[in-house]
Amino acid sequence: MALEIASGEPRGYWKYHVPDKKFKQAKAVGKINNEKATLLFDSGAEVSILDIAFARKVGCYVDNSQTLECEGVGESPYTAEGRTRLKITLAGSLVYFFDVWVGPPTGGQDLILGMDFMVPAGIRLDPADGSICLPDEVRIQLAGRRPMYGDKVAQVFLNQHCQIDVGKSAEVTLQRNKSSQQNLWVTRGDRWVPTVTAGSGATRFLLLTNVSDRKLVLHRDLRVAIWLEGDRVPRVPGYISVGSRRYAEWQNLAYQATADGDDEVRPTAGDDGPAVERPQYTMPTAILRRPPGRTAEKTAISKCNQAQNTVEAYACDPVDRWEGPSIGDSRNLQR
């Protein structure tokens, strides 16, 4: 959606003038001091704020010697009075001890986690997938969001780090699809394109070709393809089906970037040439003639008898040759 922003007008100005507009927020369920709580992961907040009502519920000790003026929660600024130390549990096993500010009700969530918590904790938001990515690629589903892919979808990742030279390719083995109804969808990068090749038996490989003019580095766990069931299509843009017109264009890019010069067999350092002697002849520049005085040698002539399917060999002596006029003689031949 395109927004027209006037001079000096912030981008968030329009949301305060649409009270009936619902905005999706990155909320998840966790535990605070072993009590179930609703957590809001706000990438636009600089500090983390705990609802004072929830702090009283779980019996948090609040240090009122510190205060902080905050903006962004509600329409008017307010003051957070006091700090407290919390035990935050995510995904059932990841435990964090963190100091947060305590303020008035935050509007629908028990704790707002800002960038002061998300950056040290190594938390990444993935709105497209509807999840929060924790360290070691542990994911938490956001509240009110369904997963992008179901259980019947298999994703294909790069299993190791690799460096691809200019015009070269890296090979990824494609696991055999469990169902014949599954279709393969592939994606590309800014400097590489995929092509599917067949191997021995039913094995297929995905070649990632470097189409740029410099060396390419691809990291592990890079998503390069997905298997989808039936007529389903990816919810993430950038994926195409194998065999489509766009895939044919990607194939042409891969073929243009590669070269066949390295496929030729290069001679080894210890190659001494052919084992059989090969005489060298000068290139003739005129019709060669027999030297004078040199007798012709006997030649063997084979005659095939087609009726009897036999071959008769005999020798012809130069004395028995035709002694008449040569082919170029203009005299009349008489018997």
PyMOL commands that set and color helices and strands:
alter all, ss='L'
color gray80, all
select helices_A, chain A and resi 11-17+52-58+115-121+135-137+245-257+261-263+318-320
alter helices_A, ss='H'
color red, helices_A
select strands_A, chain A and resi 27-32+35-41+49-51+63-70+78-90+94-103+111-113+124-126+131-134+138-141+154-157+162-164+169-174+182-186+192-198+204-210+216-218+223-229+240-241+299-305+310-316
alter strands_A, ss='S'
color yellow, strands_A
deselect
rebuild
show_as cartoon
